[in-house]
Amino acid sequence: MKTYVEISISASESQREMLIPTMVELGCMGFEERESHLLCYLEKGMWERQKLRTDLLALLRTISANAEISTREIEDKNWNAAWEATIQPIEVGSRLVIKPSWASYPVGSGRIVIEIDPKMSFGTGYHETTRLVLRLLEEHVRPGDRMIDVGTGTGILAIAAVKMGATSAAGIDIDEWSIENAKENIASNGLEGAITITDAPVSTFRDGEFSLLTANLTLNTNLELLGEFRRVLSPGGRALFSGLLKHDEQAMVHGLSMNHFSVLGQLYENEWVAIVAEKHA
C-alpha cells in the first residue's frame, strides 16, 4: 500500500488559486480546499525530494511570507469514494435541494431537486457564493425568462433557473472540464432542449437577448464585463452578481451605478455578498 503526504498550507482563496497550478506541476495528485487552508496530496517518495520542498518554500515566500505549512503521512485509500462521501444533498433557500446522483433525497418534500455531479468544476451548492445566487434566483426568476449564466461551472445556476420557470438558458465558460461537466449535468436533469453550453464570449450574443443574467465571478471580472452584461440584457433585465467579498461591495455598487444599473438588494453569508441589480430602460 502506498503512503502519501498531506501538505496543509494556510492560504486565502486568491492564494489557493495561485497555489494549485504550481502544486500540480510539482506532482500533487489531489487537493481539498478548506476555509483557510489548502490540503495537497502527493506520494511520499516525491515529498522526500529536496528540490520539491525547496520549490514549495520559494513559492510560499512569493505569495505569503506568513504562510504556515504542516505535513502528515496517510495511507492509500479510495480517494474518489472519500470525496463522494463529502458531497451529500444540501437544501438551499425554501425551494431547492442540490444532490449528487449517488445520494437519495425523500420524494414528496416539495423542493425542486437539482442533480449535480461535480468533477473539477465549481458549483456544488456547498460554497456560499453559489448558495447566495440560488437564493436570489428563487426571488427573481420569472416565467418566460431568457437567462445567461456567465462562468457556468457545473451548470447549476442555469439548471436552477429553468427548473424554476425560465424558458431557456445559455451557460458560458472557457474551461473545457466545466463545459463537459455542465452538459452532463444538464442531461441528467433532462434539460438538453432548454439549456445550451458554449465557450463563446458574452460579446457574441445579441443586444437585449436576455432578461436574466447570473455572474458568479470575481470582482474584477464582473466589473470588466459590466458593459457587455448591460448590452445583452433587455430593458428592465435583472443581473445577479456573486463571487464578491463584503469588502468588494462598495466597488461593485459603484460600478453598477456607472453602467446604469439600479441595485435592488443584497444577500450576505459569512464574508460573502451577492447583489441583484436591474438595467435602466
CORJO-V419557 format. One record per backbone hydrogen bond with DSSP energy under -0.5 kcal/mol. NH is the residue of the N-H (numbers start at 1). CO is the residue of the C=O. E is the energy in kcal/mol with one decimal. If there is no record, write none. Layout:
NH&CO&E ; NH&CO&E
This chain:
4&74&-3.3 ; 5&42&-3.1 ; 6&72&-3.2 ; 7&5&-0.6 ; 7&40&-3.1 ; 8&6&-0.6 ; 8&70&-3.3 ; 9&7&-0.6 ; 9&38&-2.4 ; 10&68&-2.7 ; 11&36&-1.9 ; 16&12&-2.5 ; 17&13&-1.9 ; 18&14&-1.2 ; 19&15&-2.2 ; 20&16&-2.4 ; 21&17&-0.7 ; 22&18&-0.8 ; 23&19&-2.8 ; 24&20&-2.2 ; 25&21&-1.7 ; 26&22&-1.7 ; 27&24&-1.3 ; 28&23&-2.6 ; 29&41&-3.4 ; 30&41&-1.0 ; 32&39&-2.0 ; 34&32&-0.5 ; 34&37&-2.8 ; 38&9&-2.4 ; 39&32&-2.9 ; 40&7&-2.6 ; 40&38&-0.5 ; 41&30&-2.3 ; 42&5&-1.6 ; 44&3&-2.4 ; 46&43&-0.8 ; 47&43&-1.6 ; 48&44&-1.6 ; 49&46&-1.5 ; 53&49&-1.4 ; 54&50&-2.3 ; 55&51&-2.8 ; 56&52&-2.5 ; 57&53&-2.3 ; 58&54&-2.0 ; 59&55&-2.1 ; 60&56&-2.5 ; 61&57&-1.9 ; 62&58&-1.2 ; 63&59&-2.0 ; 64&60&-2.7 ; 67&64&-1.2 ; 70&8&-2.1 ; 72&6&-1.4 ; 74&4&-2.7 ; 76&2&-1.8 ; 79&77&-1.6 ; 82&78&-2.3 ; 83&79&-2.3 ; 84&80&-2.7 ; 85&81&-1.8 ; 86&82&-0.6 ; 86&83&-1.3 ; 87&83&-0.6 ; 87&84&-1.2 ; 88&86&-0.9 ; 90&98&-2.4 ; 92&96&-2.1 ; 95&92&-0.6 ; 96&92&-1.7 ; 97&112&-2.1 ; 98&90&-2.8 ; 99&114&-2.6 ; 103&100&-1.5 ; 109&106&-0.8 ; 112&95&-3.8 ; 113&111&-0.6 ; 114&97&-2.8 ; 114&112&-0.5 ; 115&113&-0.5 ; 116&99&-2.3 ; 116&114&-0.7 ; 118&116&-0.7 ; 130&127&-0.6 ; 131&127&-2.2 ; 132&128&-2.7 ; 133&129&-1.4 ; 134&130&-2.3 ; 135&131&-2.4 ; 136&132&-2.0 ; 137&133&-2.7 ; 138&134&-1.6 ; 139&135&-0.8 ; 139&136&-0.6 ; 140&136&-1.9 ; 141&137&-2.2 ; 144&165&-1.7 ; 145&142&-2.2 ; 147&145&-0.6 ; 147&168&-2.3 ; 148&212&-2.1 ; 149&170&-2.9 ; 150&148&-0.6 ; 150&214&-2.9 ; 151&149&-0.6 ; 151&172&-2.3 ; 152&172&-2.1 ; 154&122&-1.5 ; 155&152&-2.5 ; 159&155&-2.5 ; 160&156&-2.4 ; 161&157&-2.4 ; 162&158&-2.1 ; 163&159&-2.4 ; 164&160&-1.4 ; 165&162&-1.5 ; 166&161&-2.5 ; 167&145&-1.9 ; 168&145&-1.4 ; 169&194&-2.2 ; 170&147&-2.2 ; 171&196&-3.2 ; 172&149&-2.7 ; 173&198&-1.9 ; 179&175&-2.3 ; 180&176&-2.4 ; 181&177&-2.7 ; 182&178&-3.2 ; 183&179&-2.0 ; 184&180&-1.9 ; 185&181&-2.5 ; 186&182&-2.5 ; 187&183&-2.1 ; 188&184&-2.2 ; 189&185&-1.2 ; 190&187&-1.6 ; 191&186&-2.6 ; 194&191&-1.4 ; 195&191&-1.7 ; 196&169&-2.2 ; 198&171&-2.4 ; 204&201&-1.8 ; 205&202&-1.9 ; 208&231&-2.6 ; 209&206&-1.5 ; 210&232&-2.8 ; 211&146&-2.2 ; 212&146&-1.8 ; 213&238&-2.1 ; 214&148&-2.4 ; 215&240&-2.5 ; 216&150&-0.7 ; 217&215&-1.2 ; 217&242&-1.2 ; 222&218&-2.7 ; 223&219&-2.7 ; 224&220&-2.5 ; 225&221&-1.7 ; 226&222&-0.6 ; 226&223&-1.0 ; 229&225&-2.8 ; 230&226&-2.6 ; 231&227&-1.9 ; 232&228&-2.2 ; 233&229&-0.9 ; 233&230&-0.6 ; 234&210&-2.8 ; 236&279&-1.5 ; 237&234&-2.6 ; 238&211&-2.1 ; 239&277&-3.0 ; 240&213&-3.0 ; 241&239&-0.6 ; 241&275&-3.3 ; 242&215&-2.3 ; 244&273&-0.8 ; 246&271&-2.5 ; 248&245&-2.3 ; 249&245&-0.5 ; 249&246&-1.3 ; 252&248&-2.3 ; 253&249&-2.8 ; 254&250&-2.2 ; 255&251&-2.3 ; 256&252&-2.4 ; 257&253&-2.2 ; 258&254&-2.3 ; 259&255&-1.1 ; 260&257&-1.6 ; 261&256&-2.3 ; 262&278&-2.9 ; 263&261&-0.5 ; 264&276&-2.8 ; 265&276&-1.4 ; 267&274&-2.2 ; 269&272&-2.0 ; 272&269&-2.5 ; 273&244&-2.7 ; 274&267&-2.5 ; 275&241&-2.2 ; 276&265&-2.5 ; 277&239&-2.6 ; 278&262&-2.7 ; 279&237&-2.8 ; 280&260&-2.4
